[in-house]
Amino acid sequence: MVEQDQKSPAERNIVHCLHCHKPQENLPVHLSRVCMKNSTPEERVDEVQKARASSREWLRKNRTWNYKQLCELLPDRRSRITMVKELLRRGFFIMNQPEESEMVLDPESDSATVNDATSANTVTTPTSPRDPQTSSVRIQMKEAGLHDKFPARAKLLVAFKKYLVESKKVPNWQQEVENVSRFLRYLQPTGSEPSLDFLSKRTETEDFLKALQRTDMSAATILTYIKSMKRFLEYLSLRLDIQKREPLLRTNCKSYTEMLMTLRKTVCKTHEDKAYDTRLDGDFCIKDCQKILRVAKPDFLRIHDNLLTRKKVSNTEKTLYRYYCEALLVFRHMQRPGAVEGFTDADWVDRIAQGDRVVIGVRKEKTASMQIALTKDEETCFQLYYKQIRPKNIGLKKFCQSFFTSTSGEALHRVTQDMNRLHEMYKLVPFRSQDVRKAVETAAKKLPVHQYKAVSHYLAHGTGTSRRPQPQPQDIVDVAMLLDSLEGTSSDDDTSLAELKNEQHTSQKDFSAFLSRFPVSLEGQPPTKKRRVDSGFPDDRVFYDKWRTTQYTQREEYLLSHFTHRKPSASKVSRLIAQEGWKSNYPKPEEIERLWKPAPTDTIEADEVIIKCVAEQGWTGLAIKDFGDEKGLGVVATRPFSKGDIVCDYHGKVIRAAEGMTKLEGIQDKARHLFFFFKAGQRDLCIDAQTGCDCHPNTDTVGRRIKCCYKSPNLEPIRCVMHVNGEDKDVILFKALHDISIDTQLKFYSGVVRRSFLNLDLDWLDE
């Protein structure tokens, strides 16, 4: 006994609660305190037994998948491979799993698919200046033989990809693998498998980087190639099996990495020299540095208006909106990139209102800090990003404290690169934060001594080394207003939201004329450039993109309108799109499946499919089952139902509630559920499903067999008035409260009935 007491207690088995679907170490305690605290001990014991049986059943049958079954469920190879990887990550077992080399997605084909979808659905203006340049670089790379790659199933690349995904958790692993593949293919023009001979090809490596520069590729992209190769060398250094064959592998990788870092400095210096050559040898003022704010402002305000009015905003537009907010901090408020990167959500929440400004103070270890005073309009823009864009980037499973985040929900750590990209979008010479700060210091020298010191102290907050007493909020506001008055500051770069309505009104007026000339229809094609110019409209893509956006929205609404009855599957949406003959500019079937929502009551009442099902009792996916002498007949689902689906109706003869209560007096308890009481305005009514209805006298309608339940229902009754067989009738429809799987017994929520008839004796509903 002593030895037994000294043993550590056995680990509890984890059992999921069938009510809240959460794992519990002590299910009886959980049920008594949370999910079934109002139930009897006997009911809780039964629930524990059901949960344990369910857990054993899942372990016995449902943890193992067959790859052949997944092939039938997911014909698309990309979706199937993604699902297999996710199942394996969650601890499932997969039988007949293919080889690892067959589980690799071909980056070339995937990229082509993404590009095709993007070209079909992209409707943003800011990216249009960048698209020709990107296409030109790609064409030049292909002509120079720089776009060739090794096959995606090359063993070394497959292993490198696995290293990036599993060990490094790199989100953009596909791009890194492609960069390395192109790099190695240039150094090894032949063969299907890359070798390690590239470690001795220093001259060819330098030629590759020079060839990339000759294609007008940006320095940031070239540096990305170098970074990808550096990570690839790190991976090679960890391969013990290769080290056995190549004893000098670590030494060669280290030497090659040092050579790459030397070439990297050359690329950076060339980029800086080129940038400074276009800046008139450093002779620039604050207004020159802030030019990007003036040029990008119309697009920023347009996106701002779309966010306010809840219109569709693409990911590219959201990224541009973030770039502009970062540019406000860098070029208008003269902050260093490190300070912007250290800007957190807590800093934004702790902002202080001071007059007509908002003061923000950022302090973070090992990063720069800032103290700025935003205008009210700027605060509105930042708040819109904080409430509408940032939460969608982070999602529910990400934990990120940075104010600015990437589209993948990661913390921002490349503000300088973002500013370069923003300048490239509008074909402007990129300026840096030190450029605008230097221009500010030059302009501030003409100020009185005390004002010059205040400006210098304001700018010094970017270093994080100042030991002076922290200024008061009003002091920060005073310096911010002083910066706005400096000579050379742009006078028209304020983010004035007051101008937004006028600009949008003018733009909308012109676009209305464009729509009058080229009406939008579901089957129509957007006007060509020649037709737009011949009709007197600009030759840019602004109205063209808006036209496509309008058509995209119409097609989205059209597809959703066809599925008010039940949530559609992607295959059903695909068939509808194929019937319409649309080739481009239409939402993906998965997007329609995601956007689907239960229809409101007025839409349901006019739905022809539901009316037909009520009239003919042609409901599908349901079956009547005998549950034994005690429970009697019930209804189970023979197909999955999604939350919000209309499952069936409670069919029978509609009578007055008083008449229904009279009929109940001489009926046994087991048949009482065949009476459904409800209110219709001021009328108290009842559906008598015991004797059937006049329209279906010999039919055992499925709705009458659904049990009522107060504690764990999966259906909710809703009352509608529908025009059935030439007359308006009161109809009770059952709507799914949550997703319902196959073989699940259907039960409707009896609480609705009880609340409607508090003066009637309906306690038997809960029995």
Order of alpha helices (4+ residues) and beta strands (2+ residues): alpha-beta-beta-alpha-alpha-beta-alpha-alpha-beta-alpha-alpha-alpha-alpha-alpha-alpha-alpha-alpha-alpha-alpha-alpha-alpha-alpha-beta-beta-beta-alpha-alpha-alpha-alpha-alpha-alpha-alpha-alpha-alpha-alpha-alpha-alpha-alpha-beta-beta-beta-beta-alpha-beta-beta-beta-beta-beta-beta-alpha
